[in-house]
Protein backbone atom coordinates (compact mmCIF):
# COMPACT_ATOMS: atom_id res chain seq x y z
CA UNK A 1 0.00 0.00 0.00
CA UNK A 2 2.89 2.35 0.75
CA UNK A 3 4.43 1.61 -2.64
CA UNK A 4 1.17 2.40 -4.42
CA UNK A 5 0.86 5.67 -2.51
CA UNK A 6 4.45 6.62 -3.36
CA UNK A 7 3.88 5.83 -7.03
CA UNK A 8 0.74 7.98 -7.13
CA UNK A 9 2.51 10.83 -5.31
CA UNK A 10 5.49 10.67 -7.67
CA UNK A 11 3.21 10.69 -10.71
CA UNK A 12 1.31 13.69 -9.40
CA UNK A 13 4.55 15.54 -8.74
CA UNK A 14 5.93 14.64 -12.16
CA UNK A 15 2.82 15.76 -14.03
CA UNK A 16 2.77 18.99 -12.03
CA UNK A 17 6.40 19.63 -12.94
CA UNK A 18 5.76 18.89 -16.63
CA UNK A 19 2.70 21.16 -16.66
CA UNK A 20 4.59 23.97 -14.98
CA UNK A 21 7.43 23.72 -17.46
CA UNK A 22 5.00 23.63 -20.37
CA UNK A 23 3.26 26.78 -19.20
CA UNK A 24 6.63 28.51 -18.80
CA UNK A 25 7.65 27.42 -22.29
CA UNK A 26 4.41 28.60 -23.85
CA UNK A 27 4.69 31.93 -22.05
CA UNK A 28 8.21 32.42 -23.42
CA UNK A 29 7.45 31.25 -26.97
CA UNK A 30 3.74 31.43 -27.79
CA UNK A 31 4.35 30.41 -31.41
CA UNK A 32 5.59 26.99 -30.24
CA UNK A 33 2.46 26.30 -28.18
CA UNK A 34 1.26 23.45 -30.42
CA UNK A 35 4.52 21.53 -30.23
CA UNK A 36 4.87 22.08 -26.51
CA UNK A 37 1.27 21.01 -25.87
CA UNK A 38 1.58 17.78 -27.85
CA UNK A 39 4.87 16.88 -26.19
CA UNK A 40 3.36 17.62 -22.77
CA UNK A 41 0.41 15.32 -23.44
CA UNK A 42 2.72 12.49 -24.54
CA UNK A 43 4.98 12.86 -21.48
CA UNK A 44 2.01 13.06 -19.11
CA UNK A 45 0.61 9.87 -20.63
CA UNK A 46 3.92 8.10 -20.17
CA UNK A 47 4.09 9.20 -16.52
CA UNK A 48 0.52 8.00 -15.94
CA UNK A 49 1.34 4.66 -17.56
CA UNK A 50 4.36 4.15 -15.32
CA UNK A 51 2.28 5.08 -12.27
CA UNK A 52 -0.48 2.66 -13.23
CA UNK A 53 2.05 -0.11 -13.72
CA UNK A 54 3.60 0.59 -10.31
CA UNK A 55 0.21 0.67 -8.56
CA UNK A 56 -0.90 -2.59 -10.17
CA UNK A 57 2.40 -4.23 -9.26
CA UNK A 58 2.02 -3.13 -5.63
CA UNK A 59 -1.57 -4.34 -5.47
CA UNK A 60 -0.61 -7.68 -6.99
CA UNK A 61 2.18 -8.03 -4.44
CA UNK A 62 -0.35 -7.47 -1.66
CA UNK A 63 -2.90 -9.93 -3.09
CA UNK A 64 -0.36 -12.66 -3.92
CA UNK A 65 1.30 -12.51 -0.51
Backbone as JSON, one array per atom type, in Angstrom:
{
  "sequence": "XXXXXXXXXXXXXXXXXXXXXXXXXXXXXXXXXXXXXXXXXXXXXXXXXXXXXXXXXXXXXXXXX",
  "N": [[0.83, -1.18, 0.0], [1.99, 1.2, 0.72], [3.86, 1.48, -1.3], [2.18, 1.84, -3.53], [1.0, 4.25, -2.87], [3.25, 5.93, -2.87], [3.96, 5.75, -5.57], [1.74, 6.97, -6.79], [1.94, 9.52, -5.67], [4.44, 10.34, -6.71], [3.84, 10.36, -9.44], [1.91, 12.37, -9.55], [3.46, 14.56, -8.75], [5.35, 14.58, -10.82], [3.74, 15.1, -13.11], [2.77, 17.58, -12.42], [5.15, 19.04, -12.46], [5.85, 18.8, -15.18], [3.66, 20.1, -16.36], [3.98, 22.68, -15.31], [6.43, 23.43, -16.44], [5.69, 23.35, -19.11], [3.82, 25.44, -19.27], [5.49, 27.59, -18.67], [7.19, 27.44, -20.91], [5.39, 27.93, -23.01], [4.63, 30.5, -22.36], [7.0, 31.85, -22.81], [7.55, 31.37, -25.51], [5.13, 31.77, -27.46], [4.48, 31.03, -30.08], [5.28, 28.42, -30.36], [3.44, 26.87, -29.1], [1.75, 24.74, -29.91], [3.51, 22.57, -30.45], [4.69, 22.28, -27.95], [2.47, 21.67, -26.37], [1.61, 19.19, -27.45], [3.82, 17.56, -26.93], [3.81, 17.7, -24.16], [1.42, 16.37, -23.53], [2.02, 13.78, -24.4], [4.2, 13.11, -22.7], [2.95, 13.31, -20.19], [1.12, 11.22, -20.43], [2.88, 9.06, -20.54], [3.99, 9.18, -17.98], [1.7, 8.68, -16.44], [1.16, 6.09, -17.29], [3.39, 4.69, -16.29], [2.95, 5.08, -13.58], [0.5, 3.75, -13.23], [1.3, 1.13, -13.82], [3.08, 0.71, -11.67], [1.33, 0.93, -9.47], [-0.44, -1.23, -9.94], [1.38, -3.34, -9.8], [2.14, -3.15, -7.09], [-0.34, -3.66, -5.86], [-0.82, -6.25, -6.78], [1.29, -7.54, -5.5], [0.46, -7.33, -2.88], [-1.93, -8.85, -2.91], [-1.05, -11.38, -3.75], [0.51, -12.2, -1.72]],
  "CA": [[0.0, 0.0, 0.0], [2.89, 2.35, 0.75], [4.43, 1.61, -2.64], [1.17, 2.4, -4.42], [0.86, 5.67, -2.51], [4.45, 6.62, -3.36], [3.88, 5.83, -7.03], [0.74, 7.98, -7.13], [2.51, 10.83, -5.31], [5.49, 10.67, -7.67], [3.21, 10.69, -10.71], [1.31, 13.69, -9.4], [4.55, 15.54, -8.74], [5.93, 14.64, -12.16], [2.82, 15.76, -14.03], [2.77, 18.99, -12.03], [6.4, 19.63, -12.94], [5.76, 18.89, -16.63], [2.7, 21.16, -16.66], [4.59, 23.97, -14.98], [7.43, 23.72, -17.46], [5.0, 23.63, -20.37], [3.26, 26.78, -19.2], [6.63, 28.51, -18.8], [7.65, 27.42, -22.29], [4.41, 28.6, -23.85], [4.69, 31.93, -22.05], [8.21, 32.42, -23.42], [7.45, 31.25, -26.97], [3.74, 31.43, -27.79], [4.35, 30.41, -31.41], [5.59, 26.99, -30.24], [2.46, 26.3, -28.18], [1.26, 23.45, -30.42], [4.52, 21.53, -30.23], [4.87, 22.08, -26.51], [1.27, 21.01, -25.87], [1.58, 17.78, -27.85], [4.87, 16.88, -26.19], [3.36, 17.62, -22.77], [0.41, 15.32, -23.44], [2.72, 12.49, -24.54], [4.98, 12.86, -21.48], [2.01, 13.06, -19.11], [0.61, 9.87, -20.63], [3.92, 8.1, -20.17], [4.09, 9.2, -16.52], [0.52, 8.0, -15.94], [1.34, 4.66, -17.56], [4.36, 4.15, -15.32], [2.28, 5.08, -12.27], [-0.48, 2.66, -13.23], [2.05, -0.11, -13.72], [3.6, 0.59, -10.31], [0.21, 0.67, -8.56], [-0.9, -2.59, -10.17], [2.4, -4.23, -9.26], [2.02, -3.13, -5.63], [-1.57, -4.34, -5.47], [-0.61, -7.68, -6.99], [2.18, -8.03, -4.44], [-0.35, -7.47, -1.66], [-2.9, -9.93, -3.09], [-0.36, -12.66, -3.92], [1.3, -12.51, -0.51]],
  "C": [[0.88, 1.26, 0.0], [3.51, 2.57, -0.63], [3.46, 2.22, -3.63], [0.98, 3.89, -4.14], [2.06, 6.47, -3.01], [4.43, 6.78, -4.87], [2.89, 6.91, -7.46], [1.26, 9.38, -6.81], [3.56, 11.26, -6.32], [4.9, 11.04, -9.02], [2.57, 12.07, -10.65], [2.35, 14.79, -9.43], [5.14, 15.7, -10.14], [5.04, 15.36, -13.16], [2.73, 17.25, -13.69], [4.01, 19.71, -12.55], [6.37, 19.8, -14.47], [4.8, 20.01, -17.04], [3.27, 22.54, -16.41], [5.62, 24.37, -16.04], [6.79, 24.04, -18.81], [4.42, 25.04, -20.38], [4.36, 27.82, -19.32], [7.11, 28.59, -20.26], [6.7, 28.13, -23.23], [4.42, 30.1, -23.61], [5.9, 32.59, -22.71], [8.14, 32.42, -24.93], [6.04, 30.84, -27.36], [3.57, 30.76, -29.16], [4.64, 28.91, -31.39], [4.58, 26.26, -29.36], [1.96, 24.93, -28.63], [2.23, 22.32, -30.16], [4.7, 21.24, -28.75], [3.68, 21.32, -25.94], [1.26, 19.53, -26.21], [2.65, 16.98, -27.11], [4.47, 16.7, -24.72], [2.34, 16.51, -22.6], [1.06, 13.95, -23.53], [3.47, 12.15, -23.26], [4.06, 12.57, -20.31], [1.41, 11.66, -19.21], [1.61, 8.8, -20.24], [4.08, 8.03, -18.65], [2.91, 8.45, -15.91], [0.63, 6.49, -16.16], [2.3, 4.01, -16.58], [3.74, 4.08, -13.93], [1.28, 3.93, -12.19], [0.2, 1.31, -13.11], [2.58, -0.33, -12.31], [2.48, 0.27, -9.32], [-0.31, -0.75, -8.73], [0.09, -3.59, -9.62], [2.31, -4.3, -7.74], [0.78, -3.86, -5.17], [-1.47, -5.85, -5.7], [0.3, -8.29, -5.93], [1.41, -8.22, -3.14], [-1.27, -8.66, -1.77], [-2.2, -11.29, -3.12], [0.42, -13.07, -2.66], [0.69, -13.54, 0.34]]
}
